[in-house]
Amino acid sequence: MKKLTQEEKEQLQAMVNRHEAGTEDHTIEHYAGFWMRLVASFIDGVIVSVVAYGIRALLPMSSILAMVFGWLYFALVTTLPDKSGSFSGNA
């Protein structure tokens, strides 16, 4: 059996203390599976396509603007903090 380092012992003791005090964090993160992500990706694509089509319809010769909108949308969706306060790209 592996010997624990001092830091690991302290972390373990802190977990035991939180459990005994009743302040243990019981949240469990549930990540979306393949099908949920596939549907979400499809919905994102529809949203971006509709907005890009609207941009092209209102401003002729604006394909670059529509492309920049799509890039910005996906860049912001993957870097903005989620409901837990952590960034999706770093979680």
GROMACS elastic network, one bead per residue, 0.5 to 0.9 nm:
[ bonds ]
;  ai    aj funct       b0    kb
    4     7     6  0.79629   500
    4     8     6  0.57760   500
    4     9     6  0.61278   500
    5     8     6  0.51747   500
    5     9     6  0.62179   500
    5    10     6  0.86720   500
    6     9     6  0.50627   500
    6    10     6  0.62209   500
    6    11     6  0.86795   500
    7    10     6  0.50936   500
    7    11     6  0.62181   500
    7    12     6  0.86069   500
    8    11     6  0.50440   500
    8    12     6  0.60813   500
    8    13     6  0.85242   500
    9    12     6  0.50845   500
    9    13     6  0.60876   500
    9    14     6  0.85478   500
   10    13     6  0.50581   500
   10    14     6  0.60847   500
   10    15     6  0.86166   500
   11    14     6  0.50757   500
   11    15     6  0.62663   500
   11    16     6  0.87165   500
   12    15     6  0.51008   500
   12    16     6  0.62786   500
   12    17     6  0.86444   500
   13    16     6  0.50223   500
   13    17     6  0.60905   500
   13    18     6  0.86114   500
   14    17     6  0.50178   500
   14    18     6  0.61797   500
   14    19     6  0.85722   500
   15    18     6  0.51607   500
   15    19     6  0.61644   500
   15    20     6  0.86344   500
   15    24     6  0.74899   500
   16    19     6  0.50516   500
   16    20     6  0.61248   500
   16    21     6  0.85261   500
   16    24     6  0.87982   500
   17    20     6  0.51397   500
   17    21     6  0.60395   500
   17    22     6  0.85125   500
   17    23     6  0.86463   500
   17    24     6  0.86327   500
   18    21     6  0.50784   500
   18    22     6  0.60568   500
   18    23     6  0.51372   500
   18    25     6  0.83528   500
   19    22     6  0.51493   500
   19    23     6  0.62255   500
   19    24     6  0.50377   500
   19    25     6  0.86530   500
   20    23     6  0.78054   500
   20    24     6  0.82183   500
   21    24     6  0.76411   500
   22    25     6  0.88407   500
   23    26     6  0.88543   500
   25    28     6  0.87520   500
   32    35     6  0.80033   500
   32    36     6  0.57334   500
   32    37     6  0.62339   500
   33    36     6  0.54837   500
   33    37     6  0.62283   500
   33    38     6  0.86225   500
   34    37     6  0.52439   500
   34    38     6  0.60826   500
   34    39     6  0.87374   500
   35    39     6  0.61867   500
   35    40     6  0.85122   500
   36    39     6  0.52286   500
   36    40     6  0.61364   500
   36    41     6  0.85579   500
   37    41     6  0.59897   500
   37    42     6  0.85208   500
   38    41     6  0.50939   500
   38    42     6  0.62263   500
   38    43     6  0.87129   500
   39    42     6  0.50270   500
   39    43     6  0.62131   500
   39    44     6  0.86023   500
   40    43     6  0.50759   500
   40    44     6  0.61166   500
   40    45     6  0.85433   500
   41    44     6  0.50401   500
   41    45     6  0.61243   500
   41    46     6  0.86676   500
   42    45     6  0.50440   500
   42    46     6  0.62742   500
   42    47     6  0.87337   500
   43    46     6  0.50929   500
   43    47     6  0.62505   500
   43    48     6  0.86685   500
   44    47     6  0.51358   500
   44    48     6  0.61680   500
   44    49     6  0.84722   500
   44    73     6  0.89742   500
   44    74     6  0.84979   500
   45    48     6  0.51950   500
   45    49     6  0.59472   500
   45    50     6  0.85415   500
   45    70     6  0.88776   500
   46    49     6  0.50633   500
   46    50     6  0.60958   500
   46    51     6  0.86234   500
   47    50     6  0.53244   500
   47    51     6  0.63126   500
   47    52     6  0.85220   500
   48    51     6  0.52598   500
   48    52     6  0.59036   500
   48    53     6  0.84089   500
   48    66     6  0.86739   500
   48    69     6  0.77951   500
   48    70     6  0.58617   500
   48    73     6  0.76635   500
   49    52     6  0.50310   500
   49    53     6  0.59195   500
   49    54     6  0.84540   500
   49    66     6  0.87967   500
   49    70     6  0.81737   500
   50    53     6  0.51142   500
   50    54     6  0.61783   500
   50    55     6  0.86813   500
   51    55     6  0.61769   500
   51    56     6  0.86383   500
   51    66     6  0.77626   500
   51    69     6  0.83510   500
   51    70     6  0.87231   500
   52    55     6  0.50347   500
   52    56     6  0.62063   500
   52    57     6  0.85471   500
   52    63     6  0.80927   500
   52    65     6  0.81769   500
   52    67     6  0.73943   500
   52    69     6  0.72416   500
   52    70     6  0.74060   500
   53    56     6  0.51044   500
   53    57     6  0.60344   500
   53    58     6  0.86063   500
   53    66     6  0.76663   500
   54    57     6  0.50066   500
   54    58     6  0.61014   500
   54    59     6  0.83728   500
   54    66     6  0.87433   500
   55    58     6  0.53105   500
   55    59     6  0.58660   500
   55    60     6  0.81757   500
   55    62     6  0.70383   500
   55    63     6  0.81811   500
   55    65     6  0.75594   500
   55    66     6  0.61541   500
   56    59     6  0.52327   500
   56    60     6  0.55856   500
   56    61     6  0.69051   500
   56    62     6  0.55448   500
   56    63     6  0.63418   500
   56    65     6  0.82952   500
   56    66     6  0.68572   500
   57    60     6  0.62655   500
   57    62     6  0.87584   500
   58    62     6  0.87726   500
   59    62     6  0.57272   500
   59    63     6  0.89327   500
   60    63     6  0.81245   500
   61    64     6  0.80928   500
   61    65     6  0.89591   500
   62    65     6  0.52299   500
   62    66     6  0.64558   500
   62    67     6  0.87235   500
   63    66     6  0.50859   500
   63    67     6  0.61294   500
   63    68     6  0.85947   500
   64    67     6  0.50214   500
   64    68     6  0.61129   500
   64    69     6  0.86009   500
   65    68     6  0.50643   500
   65    69     6  0.62022   500
   65    70     6  0.87554   500
   66    69     6  0.50758   500
   66    70     6  0.63854   500
   66    71     6  0.87532   500
   67    70     6  0.51621   500
   67    71     6  0.62759   500
   67    72     6  0.86464   500
   68    71     6  0.50510   500
   68    72     6  0.60397   500
   68    73     6  0.84790   500
   69    72     6  0.51256   500
   69    73     6  0.60261   500
   69    74     6  0.87259   500
   70    73     6  0.51504   500
   70    74     6  0.63953   500
   70    75     6  0.85371   500
   71    74     6  0.54814   500
   71    75     6  0.60418   500
   71    76     6  0.85906   500
   72    76     6  0.59694   500
   72    77     6  0.84358   500
   73    76     6  0.53626   500
   73    77     6  0.61313   500
   73    78     6  0.87226   500
   74    77     6  0.50873   500
   74    78     6  0.62217   500
   74    79     6  0.86582   500
   75    78     6  0.54951   500
   75    79     6  0.63269   500
   75    80     6  0.86039   500
   76    79     6  0.52022   500
   76    80     6  0.57185   500
   77    80     6  0.58795   500
   77    81     6  0.88017   500
   77    88     6  0.84803   500
   78    81     6  0.85231   500
   78    87     6  0.79172   500
   78    88     6  0.59012   500
   78    89     6  0.59920   500
   79    82     6  0.87461   500
   79    87     6  0.58710   500
   79    88     6  0.59255   500
   79    89     6  0.57021   500
   79    90     6  0.84258   500
   80    86     6  0.84806   500
   80    87     6  0.59206   500
   80    88     6  0.69444   500
   80    89     6  0.84404   500
   81    84     6  0.75143   500
   81    85     6  0.52594   500
   81    86     6  0.52365   500
   81    88     6  0.63398   500
   81    89     6  0.88697   500
   82    85     6  0.54749   500
   82    86     6  0.59482   500
   82    87     6  0.61185   500
   82    88     6  0.63753   500
   83    86     6  0.76401   500
   84    87     6  0.85671   500
   86    89     6  0.86280   500
   86    90     6  0.72974   500
   86    91     6  0.65832   500
   87    90     6  0.53567   500
   87    91     6  0.61645   500
   88    91     6  0.53087   500
